[in-house]
Amino acid sequence: MAATEGDSTHGCPSCDRSFGSEKGLNIHHAKAHGESLVASEEVCHSCGETFVDRRNRGRDSDRRFCSQECRAEWLESRTGEDHPNWAGRVHTTCAHCGASLGRPPWQAERSARAFCDPSCFGAWRSKNRSGPDSPRYNTVAVDCEWCGASVFKPLSRLDGRRHFCDIHCHGEWLSENKTGENSANWQGGHDRYYGPNWDEQRRKVRERDGYECQSCRMSNGEHHDEWGEDLHVHHITRFGAFDSYQKANRLENLVTLCRSCHLGKWEGIPLRPDTRSTAD
């Protein structure tokens, strides 16, 4: 029974069986009738040898290869004007050695100069971008703020800012001078003692929140398995913003979070505990 146009089944040409997919039909015909419906005799586009192609794939291309090696060899031969992307290229010459080059239009629009490779570019730059011709020629030696070594900076950068050799010196200087009250993120700070009622308030909050992280819903048991500790209790408004521990530790200002959500700088969730009616 042959399949009709628009039919979802595929009929076997050698018997009356039908299949829901072309793959099923091909497997059936090869096993039951000993003949492949997709195999065909082809000529290798690279070496010219005749071979049987059993791959069930689209036939958009008329090129066939007997092996991956032949395909790779043919691809390697497609250079220069034989490359499929050669058409439409802008023809120019290397600014250093004068060799003929073909460039995509977008590269030609971006720069008037073209180079064969990094070696030609480096040789051209050494000749044409040194001394007074260098974009960095007008620089001034300044001292690194951390280690004191000389650093050359363009005149446009001498605007009162601090200068450093590299990110390592900058990082060391920041660690020394921008911590604690000198940090741009300093908000008063607080010690880690949250008052005499902290343990009791933490227990109440975990119980209120069902012993689940209110962001990702991780349970207290899962948290123990993952981190080896109970779920965290987080101050929605930071502890140091209050003038007493009683106000800071109100249940409305506390929420149960897992370690990952807590350290991920959690902010308010859609149903924040401080909108609930639960009282201390």
Order of alpha helices (4+ residues) and beta strands (2+ residues): beta-beta-alpha-beta-beta-alpha-beta-beta-alpha-alpha-beta-beta-alpha-alpha-alpha-beta-alpha-beta-alpha
